[in-house]
Every structure is written in C-alpha cells, then in structure tokens.
Amino acid sequence: MADVIEIETVSPAESFLSWRGILAGAAAGSAFSLVMISLGIAAGLSLLSPWPGQSYTGLAASVAAAWSLITTIGSFLIAGFVAARVRPRVVEVPADEVEFRDGVQGFVAWAVCVLFAGLIAVGASGLALHATSAVAKFSNQTSSSPLAAIVSTLAAPPEGKPVTAVPLFTVEETHTLEGIFLKSFGNSGLAPKDKTFAANIVAAKAGIPLSEAETRVNAAYADAVAALDNAKKATELSGLLTGIGLLIGLAAAWYGGVRGGKSRDENMRGRLRFGGW
C-alpha cells in the first residue's frame, strides 16, 4: 500500500510593520509639531517687550515649557495614531498581539520622528557653523568666544579718562587672555605666572598699576568661572528636559498606536461635522 504524502502550503508571512503607515504618521506628527512650535514662538514673543514694565520673562519661560510639553505629547500622539490607524488589519492574531503590534507601530513612528529631527538639527548646526566661520573670516571682530565680553572689560581705562572707540585689545591679546582663563578652568585658580602675564597685558593697555590689573584679572576670572558654571548647568538641564520630553513622547506614541489600532479594528469612521451636516 503506497504511503500518502500530505503537502502543506505555507503562505509568506506578512510584514510585522507597515512602513507606509509609519512614514505617514511621522509626517503628520512632524507637521503638527512645526505648526505648534510656530504658534508657541509667537505666543512667547508676545510676552517679551523692550519697554520697561511690559515684559513678562518669567511667564514667557513658563509658557514656553508648557507649550513644549504639549507639542511633544500632541505630535507623537498623532504620529502613533496615524501610523497604526492606516496599518492593514491583521487577521487570526490574538487581540493582545494586535495591540502590541500597534504599539510598536507607534514606537517606530516616534523613532522616525526623532531621527528626522536629529538630522535636521545636525544640518542646521552645520550650516550655522559654516556661516559663522565665513563671517569670522570676513569681519575683523575681536573674538566670538563667550569669554570675549568678560575679557573686554579688563582694558577699561581708569576713572576720569575718556573711553576711546578703538578696541583696546588686539585679536592676539584677546585670544591670549581667553586661553589663560580656559587653561585654568578646573584648577584651583590662575597660576601665579599666568596671572602676572595677564596682568601685564591689562596694565599696559589700560594704563593702570600692576596691582590694580591683577585685581581686575582675579575678578574677571571669577566672573568667567561663574559664567561657565551657569552655561554647564543650563546645558545639563536642557539635556535632561529633552530626554524626559522624548520619553513622554514615546509613551504618547505607543498609546496613540494602540488607540489607532482600536479605531481601525472597530471600524470607527473619522469625519468632521459642521452644524447640521
């Protein structure tokens, strides 16, 4: 008796992710974010004014922080919802697995949005750096370093003498003083030889005694350390808030993906109603 051989036909598995849906969600979320950021900038600038008593810097900062959080949540929520809503329905799959896949769909849409934003930021930084270097080569500015403003105060003439319009420090002298400060950051303070060298430059330019020049150098160094510390703290806070905002956005994108999947599977119609229409 001949053996019977059964042949089972296996159909190729469907893709776990719908990249068309992911790109659609990323585009929708990015567009919404751009619109919200534009409105937020306008709202923030409306609270700032050069006229005395008409500027609300504290309120502007609070509005900016709140608006940034709303924009982050809203844009990623839309991205996740759209990405899962337009994904093809999966049959013969448990409901929990479908919900998980919809959440992953939103997660990948979040990742694409973050990647696009990172590429745009890198490109903008490159253009800004190129423009800055071009301007620096073209212009005769003393320095573009953050320490330039602090260093420039060292050469102020003594009281009673007029201030000339000509820059008191040359480019080389400014860079030398900035280099002395930068080299001393993180140490216990200015090295005695560096302090004396800087004080000699200041005394010669400002026309003041060496002792007074050393006092100016010490004060300017203290201001530079404080400015660097404030910049460091601001950068750390900005990075922390950005990371927290992105994690909140991830949760919003996942939730949006789950809700988008439920809307797809339950045949919920998306439509706008105006009046009695």
Order of alpha helices (4+ residues) and beta strands (2+ residues): alpha-alpha-alpha-alpha-alpha-alpha-alpha
